[in-house]
Amino acid sequence: DKDHSLYHQFSEGWGTTLSNSHIWRIGMTQALSEGAMYTFVFMWVPTMLSMDPPGGLPTGCVFSAMMMAITIGGMIYPPVQSFFSTYLVSKEKAPELCASFVYLAAAVSMAVPAFCLSHKAFEATFVSVIVSFMVVECCVGLFMPVAGTLRSKYVPDALQGAILNIFRLPLNAVVVSGTYATDVLEASLVFKLVSGCFLAAALLQSTFLFESKPAAEVATSTKKKD
């Protein structure tokens, strides 16, 4: 009986995902961004060690600074969304614009180490790279709450568990591909791929901004179907 209920929920999740473009776009956007983030986690230590900073690399201090950057990102999410809803778009579209901005900022920040590692003569390379790492961690802190906001807006509550598990498949595919790439490709190329994943997430997320149908109406219709 329990197995039948789980099977029913999973099949309902697949059916809802395939029939609703908002859900699969949200799922793919978040799979791309999280996959890029996990690939970055495998990259930051060997990348910074390879740059041979003076006095060595205090990995503990850098890790602590990154955790602080994530915390700061989470703290500034409410004022950032408030700014977007006040000056740029309607309150309904603010989370979508905020997510697009965050993914784009993460893509730009990952392009910095890709450029620096490709051009070794570039001055202040180590400083530029570590600053870009802090920026992407701040973006991680920002897209955690915005991702939750968008899931609650578009994904039916009763099917969230099943639908999130469905998008573990593309997420794991991105992570496996990214971690394999760290072993066989140059670091600069891996960062280009990470930046590309964030950029793809930003472009996919931005499609929500050009829809004429109000987000609240879309969410209501989705939940009614459920």
C-alpha positions in Angstrom: 0.0 0.0 0.0 2.8 2.4 0.9 4.8 1.3 -2.2 1.7 1.9 -4.3 1.3 5.4 -2.8 5.0 6.2 -3.6 4.6 4.9 -7.2 1.5 6.9 -7.7 3.1 10.1 -6.3 6.2 9.5 -8.5 4.1 8.9 -11.7 2.0 12.0 -10.9 5.2 14.0 -10.5 6.4 12.9 -13.9 3.1 13.7 -15.5 2.9 17.1 -13.9 6.5 18.0 -14.8 6.1 17.0 -18.5 2.8 18.8 -18.9 3.8 22.0 -17.2 6.8 24.0 -18.7 7.1 26.2 -15.6 8.0 23.2 -13.5 10.6 21.6 -15.8 12.1 25.0 -16.4 12.4 25.7 -12.6 13.8 22.1 -12.1 16.4 22.4 -14.9 17.4 25.9 -13.9 18.1 24.7 -10.3 19.8 21.5 -11.5 22.2 23.5 -13.7 23.0 26.0 -11.0 23.5 23.5 -8.2 25.5 21.2 -10.5 27.8 24.2 -11.3 28.1 25.0 -7.6 29.1 21.4 -6.7 31.7 21.4 -9.5 33.1 24.6 -8.1 33.4 23.0 -4.7 35.8 20.4 -6.3 37.8 23.2 -8.0 38.5 26.0 -5.6 41.2 24.3 -3.4 43.4 22.8 -6.2 43.0 26.0 -8.2 44.2 28.3 -5.4 47.0 25.9 -4.4 48.2 25.8 -8.1 48.6 29.6 -7.9 51.2 29.2 -5.2 50.3 32.3 -3.1 53.0 33.9 -0.9 53.1 32.2 2.5 51.0 29.3 1.4 47.2 29.0 1.3 45.3 29.2 4.6 42.5 26.9 3.4 40.7 27.1 6.8 40.5 30.9 6.6 39.4 30.9 3.0 36.7 28.3 3.7 35.5 30.4 6.6 35.4 33.5 4.4 33.3 31.6 1.9 30.8 30.5 4.5 30.5 34.1 5.6 29.9 35.1 1.9 27.1 32.5 1.7 25.6 33.9 5.0 25.8 37.5 3.6 24.1 36.4 0.4 21.2 34.9 2.4 20.9 38.1 4.5 20.8 40.5 1.5 18.1 38.5 -0.4 15.1 40.3 1.1 16.5 43.9 0.4 17.6 42.8 -3.1 14.2 41.4 -4.0 12.6 44.5 -2.5 14.7 46.7 -4.7 13.7 44.7 -7.8 10.0 44.8 -6.9 10.2 48.6 -6.2 12.2 49.9 -9.1 12.4 47.3 -11.9 9.5 44.9 -12.1 6.2 44.1 -10.4 6.2 42.3 -7.0 5.0 39.1 -8.7 8.0 39.0 -11.1 10.6 40.0 -8.5 11.8 36.5 -7.6 12.2 35.5 -11.2 14.3 38.6 -12.0 16.3 38.1 -8.8 17.1 34.5 -9.7 18.1 35.6 -13.3 20.4 38.3 -11.9 22.0 35.9 -9.3 22.7 33.2 -11.9 24.1 35.8 -14.3 26.3 37.3 -11.5 27.6 33.7 -10.8 28.3 33.2 -14.5 30.4 36.4 -14.6 32.3 35.6 -11.4 33.2 32.1 -12.8 34.4 33.7 -16.0 37.0 35.6 -14.0 39.2 32.5 -13.0 38.7 31.1 -16.5 40.2 34.3 -17.9 42.9 34.6 -15.2 44.1 31.0 -15.5 44.2 31.3 -19.3 46.3 34.5 -19.1 49.0 33.8 -16.5 50.6 37.2 -17.0 47.4 39.0 -15.9 48.3 41.1 -12.8 46.7 40.6 -9.4 45.5 37.1 -10.6 45.3 35.6 -7.1 43.4 38.5 -5.7 41.0 38.5 -8.7 40.4 34.8 -8.4 39.7 34.8 -4.6 37.4 37.8 -5.0 35.5 36.0 -7.7 35.2 32.9 -5.5 33.7 35.1 -2.7 31.2 36.6 -5.2 30.0 33.1 -6.4 29.6 32.0 -2.8 27.5 35.1 -2.1 25.4 34.1 -5.1 25.0 30.7 -3.6 23.6 32.3 -0.5 21.2 34.3 -2.6 19.9 31.6 -4.8 19.1 29.2 -2.0 16.2 31.4 -0.7 15.1 32.5 -4.2 15.0 28.8 -5.4 12.8 27.9 -2.4 10.5 30.9 -3.3 10.2 29.8 -6.9 9.5 26.2 -6.0 6.8 27.2 -3.6 5.3 29.4 -6.3 5.2 26.9 -9.2 5.6 23.4 -7.9 2.5 21.8 -6.2 3.1 21.2 -2.5 1.9 17.6 -2.6 4.3 16.7 -5.4 7.4 18.6 -4.3 9.2 15.6 -3.0 8.6 13.5 -6.1 9.4 16.4 -8.5 12.6 17.3 -6.7 13.7 13.7 -6.9 13.1 13.7 -10.7 15.5 16.7 -11.1 18.2 14.9 -9.1 18.8 13.0 -12.3 20.0 16.0 -14.4 21.7 17.5 -11.3 23.7 14.3 -10.7 24.6 14.2 -14.4 26.0 17.7 -14.3 27.9 16.9 -11.1 29.4 13.7 -12.4 30.3 15.4 -15.7 31.8 18.3 -13.8 33.9 16.2 -11.4 35.1 14.1 -14.3 36.1 17.3 -16.2 38.2 18.4 -13.2 40.4 15.3 -13.7 40.8 15.5 -17.5 40.5 19.2 -18.5 42.5 22.3 -17.7 41.2 24.3 -14.8 40.5 27.3 -17.0 38.3 25.2 -19.3 36.4 23.7 -16.3 35.6 27.2 -15.0 34.3 28.1 -18.5 32.0 25.1 -18.3 30.8 26.1 -14.8 30.3 29.7 -16.1 28.3 28.3 -19.0 26.0 26.3 -16.7 25.3 29.4 -14.7 24.7 31.3 -17.9 22.3 28.7 -19.2 20.4 28.8 -15.9 20.1 32.6 -16.1 18.8 32.4 -19.7 16.3 29.7 -18.8 15.2 31.6 -15.8 14.8 34.8 -17.7 12.1 33.2 -19.9 9.7 33.6 -17.0 10.1 37.4 -17.3 8.6 37.6 -20.8 5.3 35.7 -20.0 2.1 37.7 -20.1 0.2 35.4 -17.8 0.5 36.5 -14.1 2.7 34.2 -12.0 0.0 34.0 -9.3 -2.5 32.7 -12.0 0.0 30.2 -13.2 0.7 28.9 -9.7 -3.1 28.6 -8.9 -3.8 26.7 -12.1 -0.9 24.3 -11.4 -2.1 23.6 -7.9 -5.7 23.1 -9.1 -4.5 20.4 -11.6 -2.8 18.7 -8.7 
